[in-house]
Amino acid sequence: MVKEKIFVIGANKTGTTSMTKALNILGYNLCPEDIMFTKNSKYLTEALKNNYTPLFELVKKYDAFEDRPWNHTDFYKTLNEKFPSSKFIMTIRDTKNWIDSYLRWNKKIKLRDHWIYPLVSKVCYGNEDFLSDLENMEKKYEDRNKEIIEYFKDSNNLLIIDLEKNEGWEKLCNFLNIKVPNKEFPHENKTK
């Protein structure tokens, strides 16, 4: 069976890790995240220069993609144009809960000290320290979600899923036209 390409384009801290685990359970071959998260990753470096050729080569090798740079800004438009039969999954959650989760994550892993933090701040939020401007963060998150919904409004290749509301296998598998597995839907990094 030939599987369509799947791009998880929800913002970080919206259940993207859980969605990745679910896609893995369903048999999708996921692009490894770690190839993007080294300081000199050719994929990330070239993507920042708007040279997407290395990323497009990865799309040939794998079935599903999530996290950076796949879920940055409006890159979904480029992906949809280049791979028009692809499916896109936008994980969402309540905005306040999303911000709180980001703040907890920062405290836990010292996100601000990580080399990628200024890059994400600039590329995704248009400033140098996105966690210091929660109003801007909220606006960017909500505006991007609205833009994605508007962009895909006349197609059937976008799934909007809220894992906080216990949406899971049924909604996902219906979207992908595959059988629901006999396993509990994964909830990775869930707040205790």
Buried (B, 14 or more C-beta within 10 A) or exposed (E): EEBBBBBBBBBBBBBBBBBBBBBBBBEBEBBEBEEBBEEEBEBBEBBBEEEBEBBEEBBEEBBBBBBBBBBBEEBBEBBBEEBEEBBBBBBBBEBEEBBEBBBEBBEEEEBBEEEBBBBBBBBBBEBEEBBEBEEEBBEBBEEBBEBBEEBBEEEEBBBBBBBBEEBBBEBBBEBBEBEBEEEEBBBEEEEE
